[in-house]
Amino acid sequence: MSVFQFKQFSVNQDQTAMKIGTDGVLLGAWTPIENNPISILDIGTGTGIIALMLAQRCDAEQIDALEIDESAYEQAVENFENSPWGDRLFCFHAGLDEFIEEPEEEYDLIVSNPPFFSEDYRSANEQRDLARFQEAMPFEELVEAADLLLSENGIFSVIIPFNEEDRFIELCAEVELFPIKITRVKGTPNTKIVRSLLAFKRFELAVLTSDELVIEINRHEYTSEYIALTKDFYLKM
């Protein structure tokens, strides 16, 4: 499907390999915005789906997106311009390392659905797998950028493979970013947890909110929790 139609916007994805998936929609719908962000940064925006969802959800005046892949960048620009929030959305064609060389401002919300190989992707060469997994956008680089660019009361929000959760939380702790909310995602009640949605702030909370989200009861029969989370976006929810 080259055009993905949501309730308030549509997303073209014919030019990019980075198709819309559940991960991006989950992050866009789940990310906490209780700090009423004025400025948002979406790192590795792909089609622009997460930035668009956040534009729908909040009144942030400035939503910047970053995309290194040229065709994905062009697609995101097109999707931003075609949306009702084109005046608030801006895409940079750059890598994260370039972008943080001369940071111009801080952001109240930083989100990322970083590229990674799925857990079932494995070749015979374990070292090569690890290198390829890390090459796309090393978590260290992502956390360093969040620390550099996040405002004092800002929120940093990601979706990552569940088996990387502990390591990611440790990396954030090293730069004094602490989890405020964790949701672990599984496809059906009987399958294992595959993803972790994590949100961080610069100060530690006395009580950390953590829960579990199951997407489907059966094929195309969605749980009430998943419907509640995504109903403002999906046409058929």
C-alpha positions as CSV (number, residue, x, y, z in Angstrom):
1,M,0.0,0.0,0.0
2,S,1.7,3.2,-1.2
3,V,-0.6,5.6,0.6
4,F,-1.6,4.9,4.2
5,Q,-4.7,6.8,5.2
6,F,-5.2,7.9,8.8
7,K,-8.1,9.9,10.2
8,Q,-6.6,13.3,9.9
9,F,-3.7,12.8,7.5
10,S,-2.3,10.4,4.9
11,V,1.2,9.1,4.5
12,N,2.8,8.3,1.1
13,Q,5.4,5.5,1.4
14,D,6.1,4.6,-2.2
15,Q,9.6,6.0,-2.3
16,T,11.1,4.5,0.9
17,A,12.0,1.1,2.2
18,M,10.9,2.4,5.7
19,K,7.3,1.4,5.5
20,I,4.8,2.3,8.2
21,G,4.8,-0.4,10.9
22,T,3.2,-0.9,14.2
23,D,6.3,0.3,16.0
24,G,6.0,3.8,14.7
25,V,2.3,4.1,15.3
26,L,2.8,2.8,18.9
27,L,5.5,5.3,19.6
28,G,3.5,8.2,18.1
29,A,0.4,7.4,20.1
30,W,2.1,6.4,23.4
31,T,4.7,9.1,23.8
32,P,3.9,11.1,26.9
33,I,3.2,14.8,26.2
34,E,2.1,15.9,29.6
35,N,4.9,18.5,29.7
36,N,3.1,20.3,26.8
37,P,6.1,20.4,24.4
38,I,6.7,23.6,22.4
39,S,9.5,22.0,20.4
40,I,9.8,18.4,19.2
41,L,12.6,16.4,17.5
42,D,11.9,13.1,15.7
43,I,15.2,11.3,15.1
44,G,15.2,9.0,12.0
45,T,11.7,10.0,10.9
46,G,11.3,7.7,7.9
47,T,8.0,8.6,6.3
48,G,7.4,11.2,9.0
49,I,4.6,9.2,10.7
50,I,5.6,9.8,14.3
51,A,6.1,13.6,13.8
52,L,2.7,13.7,12.1
53,M,1.0,11.9,14.9
54,L,2.6,14.2,17.5
55,A,1.5,17.2,15.4
56,Q,-2.1,15.9,15.7
57,R,-1.8,15.2,19.4
58,C,-0.3,18.5,20.6
59,D,0.1,22.2,19.9
60,A,3.9,22.2,19.6
61,E,5.0,25.2,17.5
62,Q,8.0,23.5,16.0
63,I,8.4,19.8,15.1
64,D,11.7,19.0,13.5
65,A,12.5,15.7,11.9
66,L,15.8,14.2,11.0
67,E,16.4,11.7,8.2
68,I,19.7,10.6,6.6
69,D,18.2,8.5,3.8
70,E,17.5,10.7,0.8
71,S,14.4,9.0,-0.6
72,A,12.9,8.8,2.9
73,Y,13.7,12.4,3.5
74,E,12.0,13.5,0.3
75,Q,9.0,11.3,1.2
76,A,8.8,12.9,4.7
77,V,8.9,16.4,3.3
78,E,6.1,15.5,0.9
79,N,4.0,14.0,3.7
80,F,4.6,17.1,5.9
81,E,3.6,19.5,3.2
82,N,0.4,17.5,2.4
83,S,-0.7,17.4,6.1
84,P,-2.8,20.0,8.0
85,W,0.3,20.9,10.0
86,G,2.7,21.7,7.3
87,D,3.6,25.1,8.9
88,R,4.9,23.3,12.1
89,L,6.8,20.4,10.5
90,F,10.3,20.6,9.2
91,C,12.6,17.9,8.0
92,F,16.4,18.0,7.9
93,H,18.4,15.8,5.5
94,A,21.3,14.9,7.8
95,G,22.7,12.2,10.0
96,L,22.5,12.5,13.8
97,D,26.3,13.1,14.1
98,E,26.1,16.1,11.7
99,F,23.0,17.5,13.4
100,I,24.5,17.6,16.9
101,E,27.7,19.2,15.7
102,E,26.1,22.6,16.0
103,P,23.1,22.3,18.2
104,E,21.0,25.4,17.9
105,E,18.4,24.7,20.4
106,E,16.9,22.4,23.0
107,Y,13.8,20.3,22.5
108,D,11.0,19.6,25.0
109,L,10.3,16.2,23.4
110,I,12.7,13.9,21.5
111,V,11.4,10.7,20.0
112,S,13.0,8.0,18.0
113,N,12.1,4.6,16.5
114,P,15.7,3.7,15.8
115,P,16.5,1.3,13.0
116,F,17.3,-2.1,14.1
117,F,17.3,-5.7,12.8
118,S,14.5,-7.7,14.3
119,E,15.3,-10.3,16.8
120,D,14.7,-13.1,14.3
121,Y,17.3,-11.7,12.0
122,R,20.5,-13.6,12.5
123,S,23.2,-14.9,10.2
124,A,25.9,-17.3,11.0
125,N,28.3,-14.5,11.8
126,E,27.4,-13.2,15.2
127,Q,29.9,-10.4,15.2
128,R,28.8,-9.1,11.8
129,D,25.2,-9.1,13.0
130,L,26.1,-7.1,16.0
131,A,28.0,-4.6,13.9
132,R,25.1,-4.2,11.4
133,F,22.6,-3.9,14.2
134,Q,24.7,-1.1,15.8
135,E,25.7,0.6,12.5
136,A,22.2,1.8,11.7
137,M,22.1,4.2,14.6
138,P,24.1,3.2,17.7
139,F,22.1,3.6,20.9
140,E,25.1,5.3,22.4
141,E,24.8,8.0,19.8
142,L,21.1,8.4,20.3
143,V,21.4,8.7,24.0
144,E,24.3,11.2,23.7
145,A,22.1,13.3,21.3
146,A,19.1,13.2,23.7
147,D,21.4,14.4,26.6
148,L,22.7,17.2,24.5
149,L,19.4,18.4,23.0
150,L,16.8,17.7,25.7
151,S,15.4,20.7,27.6
152,E,15.4,20.7,31.4
153,N,11.9,19.4,31.7
154,G,12.0,17.5,28.4
155,I,10.9,13.9,27.7
156,F,12.9,11.4,25.6
157,S,10.8,8.6,24.2
158,V,11.8,5.5,22.2
159,I,10.6,2.1,21.0
160,I,13.3,-0.7,21.0
161,P,13.5,-4.5,21.1
162,F,12.6,-5.8,24.5
163,N,15.9,-7.6,24.8
164,E,17.8,-4.3,24.5
165,E,15.8,-2.6,27.3
166,D,18.2,-3.1,30.2
167,R,21.2,-1.9,28.2
168,F,19.3,1.1,26.9
169,I,18.2,2.1,30.5
170,E,21.8,1.7,31.7
171,L,23.1,4.0,28.8
172,C,20.5,6.6,29.8
173,A,21.5,6.4,33.4
174,E,25.1,7.2,32.5
175,V,24.0,10.6,31.3
176,E,21.4,11.0,34.1
177,L,18.3,10.3,32.1
178,F,15.8,8.2,34.1
179,P,12.8,6.2,33.0
180,I,9.4,7.7,33.9
181,K,7.2,5.2,32.0
182,I,7.7,1.8,30.5
183,T,5.3,-0.2,28.4
184,R,6.2,-3.7,27.2
185,V,4.5,-4.9,24.1
186,K,3.5,-8.4,22.9
187,G,1.6,-9.4,19.8
188,T,-0.9,-11.7,21.5
189,P,-1.6,-12.8,25.1
190,N,0.4,-16.0,24.6
191,T,3.5,-14.7,22.8
192,K,6.6,-13.3,24.3
193,I,7.3,-9.6,24.8
194,V,9.0,-8.1,21.7
195,R,9.2,-4.4,22.2
196,S,9.7,-1.8,25.0
197,L,8.3,1.7,24.9
198,L,10.5,3.8,27.2
199,A,10.2,7.5,28.3
200,F,12.9,9.3,30.2
201,K,13.4,12.6,32.0
202,R,16.4,14.3,33.7
203,F,15.2,13.5,37.2
204,E,14.3,10.2,38.8
205,L,10.7,9.5,39.9
206,A,9.9,7.9,43.2
207,V,7.5,5.6,41.4
208,L,8.1,4.3,37.9
209,T,5.0,3.5,35.9
210,S,5.3,0.2,34.0
211,D,2.7,-1.9,32.2
212,E,2.1,-4.4,29.4
213,L,0.3,-3.8,26.1
214,V,-1.1,-6.8,24.1
215,I,-2.0,-5.8,20.5
216,E,-4.3,-8.7,19.4
217,I,-6.5,-11.3,21.0
218,N,-6.8,-13.1,17.7
219,R,-5.8,-12.1,14.1
220,H,-7.3,-8.7,13.5
221,E,-9.2,-8.8,16.7
222,Y,-7.5,-6.0,18.7
223,T,-7.5,-5.6,22.4
224,S,-9.4,-2.7,24.0
225,E,-6.1,-1.2,25.2
226,Y,-4.6,-1.1,21.7
227,I,-7.9,0.3,20.3
228,A,-7.9,3.0,23.0
229,L,-4.3,3.9,22.2
230,T,-4.7,4.1,18.4
231,K,-8.4,5.0,17.8
232,D,-7.6,8.7,17.1
233,F,-5.5,7.6,14.1
234,Y,-6.6,4.4,12.5
235,L,-9.6,4.7,10.2
236,K,-11.2,1.4,11.3
237,M,-10.6,1.6,15.1
